[in-house]
Amino acid sequence: MNYLKAELHCHNNFSNFHVGEDEAPYDCDITISEQLERSHALGLDALFVTNHNTLNGYRQILEYKNDHAKYKKIQILPAEEITTDTGAHVIAYGISREIRAGLTLEEIIDEIHKQDAVSCAPHPFSLLDALREKAKMCDLVEIFNSNNVDVISNARATKFSLDNNKIGISGSDSHVLSTLGRCVNLVESENTLDDVLYAMKHNRITIQNTGYAHEKETLEHIKYKINNSKDYLAEYIREHYPNSQWMFSLLLKMYSLNQNSYLWSLIYKLSVYLMKRISKKINLLDYDASPLKNRNIVDMLRMAI
């Protein structure tokens, strides 16, 4: 039996404008040619492209791959990261029909199973977009996500998978090129969609390597979103933070003047520190996570302090 090196959670620029109403429209700037070239350089055998709320990108990357013999050994497989009615995320592996966002978790799981596909709870205990305890409804649980730099979220997900006898996988959740393949899983399977899905359902999958996104990579992703979503951000600030609009507007102006200032590195480090405090309270001390759903910065600061 073969062991396939598989990337199970990554995005490309076809994810843009599909993330959802409460998110900046630009999500990722990785092109399909870049995605395939890096996958080839890393020696990946299989790649699930998990764009947000769309199957766009799957057909296009498959066509590009088939036109370039260099990439013939890389199996491109269909997937979608779907937003539920509560804002949490679910990954559907192996679907042939797109599943629309905004359905309940139960409806999404039912549709995944109707397509003989596999469901996964990505970043199940992150501070945002997380299924949390409802992750037990999924076939797989992502116990390591590269973007969970608070670390505690991944530790909680690992414990959850063990306590509930769930199959655990790792996900790069790549939105910048350098993080593609940061997490790799070994699938005991032939390199076909049906065999890979069968292996995933029957726990013939192990985590080969994991790694966190670096500060530079996270800031690269944030810069891309800000540079391309300024109108959205201005409107979001006006709507949600009218009393603090001057402060956010000033920060955006300062950012526009000097995107490489060390100030942004300091803000990143402070944000990670505060995020760890919040994650500890929610994931270790069982604080209520519902106030975070509104993404209100004031509420988040209160919880962090």
C-alpha positions as CSV (number, residue, x, y, z in Angstrom):
1,M,0.0,0.0,0.0
2,N,1.2,3.5,-0.8
3,Y,1.7,6.3,1.7
4,L,0.6,9.6,0.2
5,K,2.0,13.0,1.4
6,A,-1.2,15.1,1.5
7,E,-2.0,18.8,2.2
8,L,-5.5,18.9,3.6
9,H,-6.1,22.6,4.2
10,C,-5.0,25.3,1.8
11,H,-6.5,28.2,-0.2
12,N,-5.8,30.1,-3.4
13,N,-7.0,33.3,-5.0
14,F,-10.3,31.7,-6.0
15,S,-11.3,32.0,-2.4
16,N,-11.5,35.8,-2.7
17,F,-15.0,37.2,-2.4
18,H,-16.4,34.0,-1.0
19,V,-15.4,34.3,2.6
20,G,-18.6,35.9,3.9
21,E,-20.3,39.2,4.6
22,D,-18.5,39.7,8.0
23,E,-15.0,39.2,6.4
24,A,-12.8,41.3,4.2
25,P,-13.5,40.1,0.6
26,Y,-9.8,39.4,-0.3
27,D,-8.7,36.2,1.4
28,C,-5.6,34.9,-0.4
29,D,-3.3,35.9,-3.3
30,I,-1.8,32.5,-4.1
31,T,-2.2,31.6,-7.8
32,I,-2.8,28.1,-9.0
33,S,0.5,28.0,-10.8
34,E,2.3,29.0,-7.6
35,Q,0.4,26.5,-5.6
36,L,1.3,23.6,-8.0
37,E,4.9,24.7,-8.2
38,R,5.4,24.7,-4.5
39,S,3.5,21.4,-4.1
40,H,5.8,19.9,-6.7
41,A,8.9,21.3,-4.9
42,L,7.7,19.8,-1.6
43,G,7.0,16.4,-3.1
44,L,3.4,16.4,-2.2
45,D,1.3,13.6,-3.7
46,A,-2.2,14.9,-3.0
47,L,-3.7,18.4,-2.5
48,F,-7.2,19.2,-1.3
49,V,-7.9,22.8,-2.2
50,T,-10.3,24.1,0.5
51,N,-11.4,27.5,-0.6
52,H,-14.1,29.3,1.4
53,N,-17.7,28.5,0.4
54,T,-16.9,27.6,-3.2
55,L,-15.5,24.9,-5.4
56,N,-14.0,27.6,-7.6
57,G,-10.3,26.9,-8.0
58,Y,-10.6,23.1,-8.1
59,R,-11.5,22.8,-11.7
60,Q,-9.1,25.5,-12.7
61,I,-6.1,24.0,-10.9
62,L,-7.0,20.6,-12.3
63,E,-7.0,21.9,-15.8
64,Y,-3.7,23.8,-15.3
65,K,-2.1,20.6,-13.9
66,N,-3.3,18.5,-16.8
67,D,-1.8,21.0,-19.2
68,H,1.6,20.7,-17.5
69,A,3.2,17.2,-17.5
70,K,5.6,18.3,-14.7
71,Y,2.7,18.1,-12.2
72,K,1.1,14.9,-13.4
73,K,1.9,12.9,-10.2
74,I,0.1,15.4,-7.9
75,Q,-3.5,14.4,-7.4
76,I,-5.8,17.5,-7.1
77,L,-8.9,16.7,-5.0
78,P,-12.1,18.7,-4.4
79,A,-13.0,20.3,-1.1
80,E,-14.7,23.3,0.4
81,E,-14.5,25.1,3.7
82,I,-18.1,26.0,4.5
83,T,-19.4,28.7,6.9
84,T,-22.3,27.5,9.0
85,D,-25.2,29.7,10.1
86,T,-23.4,30.5,13.3
87,G,-20.1,31.5,11.5
88,A,-18.2,28.3,12.4
89,H,-16.3,26.4,9.6
90,V,-16.6,22.9,8.3
91,I,-14.5,21.3,5.6
92,A,-16.1,18.9,3.1
93,Y,-13.6,16.6,1.5
94,G,-14.4,14.9,-1.8
95,I,-17.7,16.7,-2.7
96,S,-18.8,17.0,-6.3
97,R,-21.4,19.7,-5.7
98,E,-20.8,23.0,-3.9
99,I,-22.5,23.3,-0.5
100,R,-23.9,26.8,0.2
101,A,-22.9,28.8,3.2
102,G,-25.4,29.7,5.9
103,L,-26.8,26.2,6.5
104,T,-26.9,24.7,10.0
105,L,-24.1,22.3,10.9
106,E,-26.6,19.4,10.8
107,E,-27.7,20.4,7.3
108,I,-24.1,20.6,6.1
109,I,-23.1,17.3,7.6
110,D,-26.2,15.7,6.0
111,E,-25.3,17.1,2.5
112,I,-21.7,16.0,2.9
113,H,-22.8,12.4,3.7
114,K,-25.3,12.5,0.8
115,Q,-22.3,13.1,-1.5
116,D,-20.3,10.2,0.2
117,A,-17.8,12.8,1.2
118,V,-15.8,13.3,4.5
119,S,-16.5,16.1,7.0
120,C,-13.8,17.8,9.1
121,A,-13.8,20.3,11.9
122,P,-11.0,22.8,11.1
123,H,-9.4,24.8,14.0
124,P,-12.2,23.5,16.3
125,F,-11.1,25.4,19.3
126,S,-9.8,28.6,17.8
127,L,-11.2,31.8,19.1
128,L,-13.2,32.5,16.0
129,D,-15.0,30.3,13.4
130,A,-14.8,27.3,15.6
131,L,-17.3,24.4,16.1
132,R,-15.9,23.6,19.6
133,E,-17.9,20.7,21.2
134,K,-20.0,20.3,18.1
135,A,-16.8,19.1,16.3
136,K,-17.8,15.6,17.5
137,M,-20.4,15.5,14.7
138,C,-17.6,15.5,12.0
139,D,-15.6,12.5,10.7
140,L,-12.3,14.2,11.3
141,V,-10.9,16.8,13.7
142,E,-8.1,19.2,12.8
143,I,-6.0,18.9,15.9
144,F,-3.2,21.1,14.6
145,N,-3.7,24.2,12.6
146,S,-0.7,26.3,11.7
147,N,-2.5,29.6,12.4
148,N,-3.5,28.7,15.9
149,V,-0.4,30.5,17.2
150,D,-1.9,30.7,20.7
151,V,-0.9,27.0,20.9
152,I,-3.6,26.3,23.5
153,S,-6.3,25.9,20.8
154,N,-4.4,23.1,19.2
155,A,-3.7,21.4,22.6
156,R,-7.4,21.5,23.4
157,A,-8.3,20.1,20.0
158,T,-5.8,17.2,20.5
159,K,-7.3,16.4,23.9
160,F,-10.8,16.6,22.4
161,S,-10.0,14.1,19.7
162,L,-8.6,11.7,22.2
163,D,-11.5,12.0,24.6
164,N,-14.0,11.5,21.8
165,N,-12.1,8.9,19.8
166,K,-12.0,11.2,16.8
167,I,-9.6,10.9,13.9
168,G,-7.1,13.8,14.2
169,I,-5.3,15.5,11.2
170,S,-3.2,18.6,10.7
171,G,-3.8,21.5,8.5
172,S,-1.6,24.3,7.1
173,D,-4.6,26.5,6.5
174,S,-2.3,28.2,4.0
175,H,-3.2,31.7,2.8
176,V,0.4,32.7,1.9
177,L,2.6,30.6,-0.3
178,S,5.3,29.8,2.2
179,T,2.9,28.1,4.6
180,L,1.7,25.6,2.0
181,G,2.9,22.2,3.1
182,R,3.7,23.4,6.6
183,C,1.5,20.6,7.8
184,V,1.5,17.3,6.0
185,N,-0.5,14.1,6.6
186,L,0.4,10.6,5.4
187,V,-2.6,8.7,3.9
188,E,-2.3,5.0,3.5
189,S,-4.0,4.8,0.1
190,E,-3.8,4.6,-3.6
191,N,-3.7,8.0,-5.2
192,T,-7.4,8.2,-6.2
193,L,-10.2,10.2,-4.7
194,D,-12.3,7.1,-3.6
195,D,-9.3,5.4,-2.0
196,V,-8.2,8.6,-0.2
197,L,-11.7,9.2,1.2
198,Y,-11.9,5.5,2.3
199,A,-8.6,5.8,4.1
200,M,-9.7,9.0,5.8
201,K,-12.9,7.5,7.0
202,H,-11.1,4.4,8.4
203,N,-8.3,6.1,10.2
204,R,-5.6,5.2,7.7
205,I,-4.1,8.6,8.1
206,T,-1.3,10.0,10.3
207,I,0.3,13.4,10.8
208,Q,3.8,13.5,9.3
209,N,4.8,17.1,10.3
210,T,3.4,20.3,11.7
211,G,4.6,23.8,12.1
212,Y,3.2,27.2,13.0
213,A,2.9,30.2,10.7
214,H,5.7,32.7,11.4
215,E,5.1,36.4,12.4
216,K,6.3,37.5,8.9
217,E,3.8,35.2,7.2
218,T,0.9,36.2,9.3
219,L,1.7,39.9,8.7
220,E,2.1,39.2,5.0
221,H,-1.5,37.8,4.9
222,I,-2.8,40.8,6.9
223,K,-1.1,43.2,4.6
224,Y,-2.7,41.6,1.6
225,K,-6.2,41.8,3.2
226,I,-5.8,45.4,4.2
227,N,-4.2,46.7,1.0
228,N,-7.1,45.2,-1.1
229,S,-10.0,45.7,1.3
230,K,-9.6,49.3,2.5
231,D,-13.2,50.3,1.5
232,Y,-14.6,47.4,3.3
233,L,-12.6,48.1,6.4
234,A,-13.6,51.7,6.5
235,E,-17.3,50.8,6.3
236,Y,-16.8,48.1,8.9
237,I,-15.2,50.5,11.3
238,R,-18.0,53.1,10.7
239,E,-20.7,50.5,11.4
240,H,-19.2,48.7,14.3
241,Y,-16.9,51.2,16.0
242,P,-18.4,54.7,15.5
243,N,-16.9,56.0,18.8
244,S,-13.5,54.7,18.0
245,Q,-13.5,55.5,14.3
246,W,-10.8,58.2,14.6
247,M,-8.4,55.8,16.3
248,F,-8.8,53.0,13.7
249,S,-8.7,55.5,10.8
250,L,-5.4,56.9,12.2
251,L,-3.9,53.4,12.4
252,L,-4.9,52.7,8.8
253,K,-3.4,56.0,7.7
254,M,-0.2,55.2,9.6
255,Y,-0.1,51.8,8.0
256,S,-0.5,53.3,4.5
257,L,2.4,55.6,5.1
258,N,4.8,52.8,6.3
259,Q,3.7,49.2,6.1
260,N,7.1,47.9,7.2
261,S,7.2,49.9,10.5
262,Y,8.3,47.9,13.5
263,L,5.1,49.2,15.1
264,W,3.1,46.4,13.4
265,S,5.5,43.8,14.7
266,L,4.9,45.1,18.2
267,I,1.1,45.1,17.6
268,Y,1.3,41.5,16.4
269,K,3.3,40.4,19.5
270,L,0.8,42.2,21.7
271,S,-2.1,40.6,19.9
272,V,-0.7,37.1,20.3
273,Y,-0.1,37.7,24.0
274,L,-3.7,38.9,24.5
275,M,-5.0,36.0,22.3
276,K,-3.2,33.5,24.5
277,R,-4.8,35.0,27.6
278,I,-8.3,34.7,26.0
279,S,-7.6,31.2,24.8
280,K,-6.5,30.1,28.2
281,K,-9.7,31.4,29.8
282,I,-11.9,29.8,27.1
283,N,-10.1,26.5,26.4
284,L,-8.7,25.7,29.9
285,L,-10.9,27.6,32.3
286,D,-14.2,27.1,30.4
287,Y,-15.1,30.8,30.0
288,D,-18.1,31.4,27.7
289,A,-16.8,31.9,24.2
290,S,-20.1,33.4,22.8
291,P,-19.0,37.1,23.3
292,L,-16.3,36.6,20.7
293,K,-18.9,35.8,18.0
294,N,-19.7,39.5,17.6
295,R,-15.9,40.2,17.0
296,N,-16.2,43.2,19.3
297,I,-12.7,44.4,20.1
298,V,-13.9,46.0,23.4
299,D,-15.3,42.6,24.6
300,M,-12.2,40.8,23.5
301,L,-10.0,43.2,25.4
302,R,-12.1,42.8,28.5
303,M,-11.7,39.1,28.4
304,A,-8.0,39.3,27.8
305,I,-7.5,41.6,30.8
